């Protein structure tokens, strides 16, 4: 099993910045991708950004140029969020993918609220 713990959410004004962090522990040796998803009230969970170890990064169109994902995609993944807008308000979830066990793991979520 893998445990994911997120930190860094909070309340920020429009145009501000936040940095989210996620640390994985447990059976992490075969994890090869980590990323961030978000879910706003009344909406489906959506991909924000994903980092595949040694391969690539991918971003949702809505966050390109504003958000940056970083980390080793095995143990840690961070999300630097700049130029935040009210539509970025959501619960943000850390995700890890283990291809050896075909298993996806989720953190408990951290609230990000963008409001004046």
GUBA-694304 format. One record per residue: residue in one letter; chain; x, z, y of N, C-alpha, C in turn. Coordinates in pm, 1 decimal, always signed. Last residue first. Example, Ala and Ser with C-alpha at 12.3 -4.5 7.8 and 13.67 -1.06 7.14 Angstrom:
<atoms>
- s; A; +1285.0; +708.0; -225.0; +1367.0; +714.0; -106.0; +1290.0; +787.0; +3.0
- a; A; +1319.0; +780.0; -569.0; +1230.0; +780.0; -450.0; +1320.0; +780.0; -330.0
</atoms>
This chain:
<atoms>
- x; A; -1163.9; -300.0; +3702.9; -1126.3; -242.9; +3832.6; -1211.8; -119.5; +3862.8
- x; A; -1041.9; -344.5; +3371.0; -1151.7; -322.0; +3465.1; -1097.4; -264.5; +3594.8
- x; A; -989.5; -379.2; +3046.4; -941.5; -435.4; +3173.5; -1056.9; -429.4; +3272.9
- x; A; -894.9; -195.0; +2773.2; -1002.0; -216.1; +2869.7; -941.6; -263.8; +3001.0
- x; A; -830.3; -174.1; +2440.3; -775.0; -225.1; +2565.3; -893.0; -256.9; +2657.3
- x; A; -795.2; +47.0; +2171.2; -883.0; -7.5; +2274.0; -801.5; -52.6; +2394.9
- x; A; -676.6; -31.6; +1853.2; -650.3; +38.6; +1978.7; -728.7; -31.5; +2090.3
- x; A; -688.8; +10.8; +1497.0; -734.9; -49.3; +1621.0; -702.1; +36.2; +1741.7
- x; A; -584.4; +76.6; +1257.5; -712.0; +137.6; +1291.4; -769.5; +81.2; +1421.2
- x; A; -453.7; -219.6; +1092.7; -443.8; -91.5; +1158.8; -581.7; -41.3; +1196.7
- x; A; -466.7; -381.2; +774.2; -514.1; -365.6; +911.2; -483.1; -226.1; +963.4
- x; A; -340.6; -631.8; +550.7; -355.2; -492.1; +590.0; -390.5; -484.9; +738.4
- x; A; -387.8; -845.1; +278.4; -386.3; -829.7; +424.3; -415.2; -684.0; +456.7
- x; A; -225.2; -984.0; -2.1; -294.2; -870.4; +59.5; -277.7; -872.5; +210.9
- x; A; -88.1; -1111.4; -211.6; -204.2; -1174.2; -145.0; -289.9; -1068.3; -77.3
- x; A; +144.2; -1007.0; -292.8; +23.8; -944.4; -347.0; -103.7; -1005.8; -291.1
- x; A; +315.6; -1177.7; -159.3; +343.6; -1143.1; -298.9; +219.5; -1085.5; -367.2
- x; A; +234.5; -1195.7; +105.3; +203.6; -1307.1; +16.2; +227.7; -1274.7; -131.8
- x; A; +96.2; -985.6; +317.2; +190.5; -977.3; +207.0; +158.4; -1087.5; +106.7
- x; A; +53.0; -939.3; +660.1; +20.6; -1021.3; +542.9; +133.5; -1013.6; +441.2
- x; A; -100.2; -723.2; +895.7; +19.3; -762.2; +820.1; -24.3; -836.6; +695.3
- x; A; -220.0; -653.9; +1223.3; -242.2; -710.3; +1090.2; -108.4; -742.7; +1026.2
- x; A; -375.5; -449.5; +1466.1; -253.4; -500.3; +1405.7; -284.1; -545.7; +1263.2
- x; A; -633.0; -508.1; +1694.6; -594.8; -464.9; +1560.9; -462.9; -530.0; +1519.1
- x; A; -800.1; -400.2; +1981.5; -691.9; -481.7; +1927.3; -643.6; -422.1; +1795.9
- x; A; -1109.8; -423.5; +2123.2; -1027.2; -341.8; +2034.5; -925.9; -435.7; +1970.2
- x; A; -1114.1; -550.5; +2462.4; -1148.4; -554.8; +2320.5; -1073.7; -442.8; +2249.1
- x; A; -1072.4; -753.1; +2738.9; -1120.0; -623.4; +2692.0; -1169.4; -633.7; +2548.1
- x; A; -1023.0; -997.0; +2837.2; -928.8; -948.8; +2736.6; -969.2; -812.0; +2681.4
- x; A; -1195.9; -1035.9; +3044.0; -1232.1; -1094.3; +2914.0; -1133.2; -1060.0; +2804.0
- x; A; -1060.4; -925.6; +3264.4; -1169.6; -850.6; +3199.3; -1208.1; -906.4; +3062.7
- x; A; -708.9; -991.3; +3209.2; -837.0; -1021.6; +3271.3; -946.9; -944.0; +3199.6
- x; A; -358.2; -956.8; +3271.1; -478.8; -922.8; +3195.2; -604.5; -947.5; +3277.6
- x; A; -89.8; -1037.4; +3309.9; -202.0; -1104.6; +3377.9; -333.7; -1080.1; +3305.5
- x; A; +39.3; -970.6; +2977.6; +49.1; -979.0; +3122.7; -71.5; -1051.8; +3180.2
- x; A; +132.0; -796.1; +2702.6; +16.1; -862.4; +2762.9; +27.8; -854.4; +2915.0
- x; A; +321.8; -802.4; +2421.9; +329.8; -783.4; +2565.8; +219.0; -865.1; +2630.6
- x; A; +311.4; -661.3; +2122.0; +238.5; -761.8; +2198.7; +247.1; -723.7; +2346.4
- x; A; +517.3; -623.3; +1830.8; +471.2; -582.0; +1961.7; +395.2; -696.5; +2027.0
- x; A; +578.5; -505.4; +1508.6; +533.2; -618.3; +1589.9; +478.8; -562.3; +1720.6
- x; A; +780.6; -410.3; +1229.3; +728.4; -389.1; +1363.8; +680.0; -519.7; +1424.9
- x; A; +835.0; -494.0; +970.3; +817.6; -351.9; +996.7; +753.6; -324.6; +1131.9
- x; A; +809.3; -765.5; +976.7; +820.1; -698.1; +847.1; +788.3; -549.5; +861.9
- x; A; +839.3; -884.8; +1218.1; +732.7; -932.7; +1129.7; +744.6; -876.5; +988.4
- x; A; +1004.0; -797.4; +1412.5; +1068.5; -854.0; +1294.8; +968.9; -902.8; +1191.3
- x; A; +904.3; -897.9; +1748.5; +925.1; -802.6; +1640.5; +991.9; -869.3; +1522.9
- x; A; +639.7; -1022.2; +1964.6; +779.1; -1006.0; +1924.4; +787.9; -902.8; +1812.9
- x; A; +435.5; -1222.7; +2172.9; +449.8; -1143.2; +2052.0; +596.9; -1137.0; +2014.2
- x; A; +295.2; -1227.6; +2489.2; +414.4; -1259.2; +2410.8; +423.9; -1164.9; +2292.0
- x; A; +52.2; -1372.0; +2707.2; +88.1; -1275.1; +2605.3; +212.7; -1322.6; +2531.2
- x; A; +43.3; -1591.1; +2881.4; +20.2; -1455.8; +2933.4; +67.8; -1347.6; +2836.7
- x; A; +85.3; -1825.2; +2748.3; +143.9; -1811.4; +2881.2; +126.6; -1673.9; +2942.1
- x; A; -219.3; -1796.7; +2573.6; -91.4; -1866.6; +2590.1; -43.0; -1855.9; +2734.5
- x; A; -468.5; -1696.2; +2540.3; -363.8; -1601.9; +2581.2; -228.4; -1668.4; +2602.0
- x; A; -640.9; -1894.2; +2458.3; -683.3; -1810.5; +2569.8; -574.2; -1715.9; +2619.3
- x; A; -533.5; -2003.8; +2229.5; -523.4; -2078.1; +2355.2; -551.8; -1989.4; +2475.6
- x; A; -345.1; -1772.5; +2037.1; -475.2; -1826.7; +2074.7; -460.0; -1896.5; +2209.9
- x; A; -24.3; -1858.7; +1903.6; -108.2; -1787.1; +1998.5; -244.4; -1853.3; +2009.8
- x; A; +242.5; -1809.3; +1678.4; +123.8; -1884.0; +1716.4; +36.2; -1795.7; +1804.5
- x; A; +578.4; -1854.4; +1578.5; +478.2; -1773.7; +1645.0; +361.1; -1864.6; +1680.7
- x; A; +773.9; -1892.5; +1273.9; +706.1; -1936.8; +1395.4; +622.7; -1826.7; +1457.8
- x; A; +997.7; -1804.8; +1091.3; +931.7; -1936.2; +1094.5; +874.7; -1968.3; +1231.9
- x; A; +1092.3; -1552.7; +1051.5; +1185.8; -1663.3; +1038.8; +1124.6; -1800.6; +1053.8
- x; A; +775.0; -1436.3; +984.7; +917.4; -1403.6; +980.6; +1002.8; -1526.2; +957.3
- x; A; +537.0; -1514.1; +1214.8; +576.0; -1532.7; +1076.3; +727.5; -1523.9; +1067.7
- x; A; +310.5; -1367.4; +1417.3; +453.6; -1391.5; +1405.3; +486.7; -1398.5; +1257.3
- x; A; +28.2; -1439.1; +1616.6; +85.5; -1406.8; +1487.5; +231.4; -1448.7; +1483.0
- x; A; -240.2; -1343.9; +1830.9; -106.3; -1398.3; +1812.2; -54.7; -1354.7; +1676.7
- x; A; -524.8; -1326.3; +1802.3; -460.3; -1329.3; +1932.9; -322.8; -1396.1; +1921.0
- x; A; -814.4; -1413.4; +1621.6; -669.0; -1407.8; +1625.8; -620.9; -1411.6; +1769.8
- x; A; -1106.8; -1205.9; +1638.4; -1036.8; -1332.3; +1657.6; -885.9; -1310.1; +1661.6
- x; A; -1417.2; -1085.2; +1524.9; -1274.3; -1060.7; +1539.3; -1202.7; -1195.5; +1546.6
- x; A; -1709.0; -1175.4; +1714.5; -1630.4; -1170.2; +1591.2; -1484.4; -1140.3; +1623.1
- x; A; -1891.5; -960.3; +1943.4; -1821.5; -1083.6; +1905.9; -1745.9; -1063.6; +1775.6
- x; A; -1994.8; -722.2; +2030.3; -2087.7; -829.9; +2002.5; -2023.4; -960.2; +1961.1
- x; A; -1702.1; -634.4; +2202.8; -1837.9; -595.5; +2162.9; -1927.8; -716.8; +2143.5
- x; A; -1414.7; -802.0; +2060.3; -1491.5; -755.1; +2175.1; -1632.2; -718.1; +2128.4
- x; A; -1130.7; -770.5; +1881.9; -1275.5; -781.9; +1866.1; -1342.7; -719.0; +1986.3
- x; A; -822.9; -929.2; +1787.2; -903.9; -846.0; +1875.0; -1051.4; -871.7; +1850.0
- x; A; -502.5; -916.6; +1624.4; -636.9; -969.2; +1638.6; -710.4; -879.8; +1737.6
- x; A; -161.5; -983.4; +1574.8; -263.5; -908.0; +1645.6; -393.6; -987.1; +1649.9
- x; A; +74.5; -969.4; +1297.4; +11.0; -1023.9; +1415.9; -91.7; -931.2; +1475.3
- x; A; +321.2; -1070.5; +1061.7; +245.4; -964.9; +1130.4; +186.7; -1023.3; +1257.0
- x; A; +453.4; -1172.3; +752.3; +388.2; -1207.1; +878.3; +314.9; -1084.6; +932.0
- x; A; +558.6; -1083.4; +518.1; +628.8; -1191.5; +586.0; +561.1; -1236.1; +715.4
- x; A; +627.2; -815.8; +301.1; +550.3; -863.1; +416.6; +627.0; -975.5; +483.5
- x; A; +777.1; -705.2; +99.8; +737.7; -845.6; +85.6; +646.2; -895.1; +198.3
- x; A; +830.5; -441.9; +170.4; +942.9; -530.6; +140.8; +903.8; -677.1; +134.7
- x; A; +655.5; -239.5; +227.7; +667.0; -346.0; +327.3; +764.8; -456.0; +286.9
- x; A; +484.8; +0.2; +134.9; +537.6; -112.5; +57.2; +550.5; -236.6; +146.4
- x; A; +539.7; +206.6; +415.9; +493.2; +194.2; +277.9; +561.3; +77.2; +208.7
- x; A; +454.0; +88.3; +747.8; +526.7; +173.8; +655.0; +465.8; +159.1; +516.1
- x; A; +477.6; -67.3; +1068.9; +432.8; -69.6; +930.1; +517.9; +23.8; +844.8
- x; A; +370.6; -32.9; +1397.6; +475.1; -1.6; +1300.7; +415.0; +2.0; +1162.5
- x; A; +310.0; -188.8; +1701.4; +259.1; -160.8; +1566.7; +378.3; -139.1; +1474.5
- x; A; +217.3; -180.6; +2046.3; +317.8; -173.3; +1940.7; +251.7; -139.2; +1808.8
- x; A; +142.3; -343.1; +2351.5; +96.1; -283.6; +2227.3; +209.8; -285.7; +2125.3
- x; A; +154.6; -309.4; +2692.3; +232.8; -346.1; +2574.1; +179.4; -269.1; +2455.3
- x; A; +0.8; -452.4; +2980.6; +7.1; -350.0; +2876.6; +94.7; -402.0; +2763.9
- x; A; -60.2; -521.5; +3327.3; +8.7; -545.9; +3200.4; -4.0; -425.0; +3108.5
- x; A; -300.8; -666.6; +3562.7; -200.3; -572.5; +3515.0; -144.5; -609.5; +3379.1
- x; A; -509.7; -825.3; +3626.6; -378.1; -865.8; +3672.5; -266.3; -777.5; +3624.0
- x; A; -741.7; -557.8; +3646.4; -716.7; -701.8; +3632.8; -584.7; -741.2; +3698.0
- x; A; -605.2; -239.8; +3535.3; -677.0; -322.8; +3631.6; -649.7; -470.8; +3605.5
- x; A; -652.9; -73.4; +3223.3; -565.6; -138.4; +3320.4; -650.5; -222.9; +3413.7
- x; A; -649.9; +167.6; +2970.1; -725.8; +107.2; +3079.5; -628.4; +50.1; +3182.0
- x; A; -515.4; +107.9; +2638.4; -554.7; +187.5; +2753.0; -636.8; +109.1; +2852.1
- x; A; -258.5; +101.7; +2376.4; -379.5; +57.9; +2444.9; -411.2; +145.6; +2564.8
- x; A; -37.3; +203.2; +2238.9; -17.2; +131.8; +2364.2; -141.7; +83.0; +2434.1
- x; A; -15.8; +152.8; +1881.6; -10.3; +236.9; +2000.8; -3.4; +146.9; +2123.4
- x; A; -92.0; +158.1; +1529.2; -81.9; +92.0; +1659.5; -71.8; +195.3; +1770.2
- x; A; +25.5; +147.6; +1208.9; -11.1; +239.3; +1316.5; +14.9; +170.5; +1449.8
- x; A; -44.5; +72.4; +877.2; -12.1; +18.3; +1009.2; -61.2; +115.7; +1115.4
- x; A; +70.3; +91.0; +547.8; +0.2; +157.2; +656.2; +50.2; +99.2; +788.4
- x; A; +26.6; -49.9; +230.7; +94.5; -56.9; +360.5; +7.8; +12.8; +463.9
- x; A; +82.8; +0.0; -119.4; +0.0; +0.0; +0.0; +86.6; +0.0; +124.8
</atoms>
